[in-house]
Structures are given as C-alpha cells and as structure tokens.
Amino acid sequence: MRTPIGDRVGLAVVGFVLVTGGNYVLFASDARAAYKIGELAAFTAHPWARSVAAALVVLLVFVTARWLICSMGVGQDGARHGYGTATLAIALKDLPGVDKISVRAVGEEKLRVSVRCMPGAPLDEIVSRVDTEAVSRVRGAAGRDALFPVLVTLHVRRG
C-alpha cells in the first residue's frame, strides 16, 4: 500500500492542477471580455497552448493511473503469510512500540518481514529479538529450511 503522505501529495498535486487551470480560464476570460468563460478560444489564442495543454493532460493521466495502481497494491511482491505473521507477533508480543508487522512470501525466492515501530521504541531490543528469535520462527512457520533468504525491513514512524 502507499503511505498516507504519498496519497496526500498526490491529492495536493491534482488539486493544484485543477485550481490553476480553473483560475487560468477565469483570468483569461476577464482579460478578453469578448470570450465567454468556458470558451476554448480564450485558452487557444496562443499557438503553443494546445501543445502544452495536451502534454499536461497526458502527464496527468499517467501520474494519476500510476498512483491509482500503486494505491490498490498491484505492485506488491508476494502474498501475505498468515502463519508467519502470527509467529512474528508471538516473538515480538512483549516489546513496546511495535505498531504493525507483516510477513509476505515471494514465491519460492524469499520471505519479506516488515516491522513498523512508533517513535521511542527500543530498536536495539526489536532488532535483537527479530535476529535471534523471529526470523528462525518465521522460517519454520513457512516451512522453509534454515538457509532460506529472509528480507527484514524495519521502519520507524515519525511522530
């Protein structure tokens, strides 16, 4: 999933483009009283305006489509592994500051372990616990041998 800040930035960019375009149409109609507000002739009075408008529309469509696809989670690797996540939760249950955990199995290639922590969490204890206990338990829950690759991601939230 996309982070909330990424969604907010995307919404801000789309809103900025829409407000800027609307203001341009209003100011262009004030500058030329002969044109009506929604008339395209006010916008296309310049020869380069059509090219710029077409480029902006294409760019906006590509950015919006990519943002929508990423927000739906299409680009995520692997599938959630419920037993692995439960095992990771048991290994980290008494540590304060752990906010979110997940385990994803990426085919027969690797396991992805993700731990998100709150600010002020004891990171040294979390890293030690994940390294000594959790990874081996998650491998066992996933039915993998001791040399199977596991990618561990530790993320600390901002306030």
N, C-alpha and C positions, 0 to 999 in steps of 0.2 A: 504494500500500500504506500501511497505517497504520504509524506509528512504534512501535517496541517499547515506549516509555514509555506510549503510549496503550493498548496491549494490556495492559500491566501494571496500569494504573489501572483498566481495565475489569474485569479479573480480581479485583482487590482489592475493587472495589465489589460485584461479585456475591458474592464470598466473605463480605464483611462482612454483606450482607443475609441470606445463608443462616445464618451463625453467629448473628446476632442473633435471627432467627426461631426457630432451634433452642433457643437459651438462653431465650427467652421462654416457649416451650412447657414446658421443664423447670422453670423457676421458677414458672410458673402452676400446674403440677401439684403442686409442693411446697407452695404456698400453700393449695391446696384438695385435701386428701388424698382426698376422695370421688371426684374425677375421675381417670380414667386418663391416662397421659402423652400419648397420641396423640389423645385425645378433643377434638373441636372445641368442646364446650360450655365448656371452660375458657377458650378464646380468645374465644368469642362471648358471654361473660357481660355485657359492656358493649354498649350499643346502638350506639355509634359504631364498634365494632371491625370489623364487616362492611364498612362503607363505606371505612374506612382500608385494610383488607386488600385489597379489590377495587381501590382506586386504586393501591396499591403493586404489585400484580400486573400491572396494565395498564401502569404506568410501567416496570416491569422488563422486560416483553415488548417494548415499543417501544425501549427503550435497547439491549437485547440484539440485537434484529433489526437496528437501525441499525449497531451495532458489527460484527455479522457481515457485513452487506452491504459496509461500508467496508473490512473486513479482506480481503474477496475481491477488492477493487479494482474494483467495479462502477461507482463514481462517477468514475473517472479519465477525463480527456478525451483523446481521440485514440488513435492506435495507435503502437506502437514503430516507429522508423525505423532499421533496421539499418545502412544505408549512412551515414546521418547520425551515428550513434553511433560508427561506426568512424572517420569523418573527424574527429570531435571528439577521439577518443582519439589519433589521429596528431598533431593540433595541440597536445595537452597532454601528450604522452608523456614529455618530459624534466623536467617540473615535479614537485618532491617535494610530498607531502601531498595529492594528488588521490586521493580514496577511491572515488567512484562517479560515473559520468556516464551520462546518457541523453538521447535525443532522441525526442520524440513529435510526430507530425504530427496536428494538429487539423483534419481535413478540408481544405478549401481556404482556411481562415481564417488559420492561423499555425502556426509551429513552436515547440515548447516545449523549451528546452535546460536541463537541470538538471545542476549540478556540485556535488558534496558533497566537502568538504575536511576534513582532520584538523586539530586544533589546532596552531598553529605553522606552518601552510602559508604560503608567501609570497603573500598575497592580492593585493597590487599587481601582481605578475607574472601571476597567473592571470587577473585582470580585464583586464589589458592584452593578454594573449595571446588571450583569448576575444573581446575587442572588435576587435582588429586582424586576426586570422587566422581564428579558429574559426568565427565567425558567417558570414563570406563563404564559407568552405569547406563548411559545413553546408548553406547555401542552394544551393550548386552541386550537392552530392550529392543533395539533394532535388529538383533540377530546377526551382528557383524563380528568379525574377528578383532583381535587386539591391535592390528596394524591398519585397520580401515581408516582413511583420512576423515578428519572432522575439522570443519572450519568454525571457529568460535568468534563471534562478534560481540563486543561489549560496548554499549552506548550509554552515556550519561546525559540525562536531560538537563536542559537549562532550567532554572527556577520555575 
